[in-house]
């Protein structure tokens, strides 16, 4: 009970001593959390998701390793984060799995041997896999060759052949 009261007291105390510096003025519109979430690259743990929710809506870049301390794992996630905005434009969701003991559904299907990066298109097919780190640019080049991606590009910019 004491930790709960401490948290409540801390929240009330922080609210009462606020200087009002973070309150938006009447002329400013507060940022829309839904719009910010929509424009942010989603990086999700494979244990917490059902891949079927993303079929036909998102492409998946799956990064797997035997441990989260794997240097390739860290390099791959960093390469993806560097170009996050470009991945969002391609409807990409990044899924990582560095816990082989958990036996996630993706791990059972992809069966990585150590480190692996895979790209799953919107139709649910594994289109590319590689046991080494790919740059963000290389991942996007692979995605841009998919037939569904080419169709999307033509629909968004019909004169841009």
Order of alpha helices (4+ residues) and beta strands (2+ residues): alpha-alpha-beta-beta-alpha-alpha-beta-alpha-beta-beta-alpha-alpha
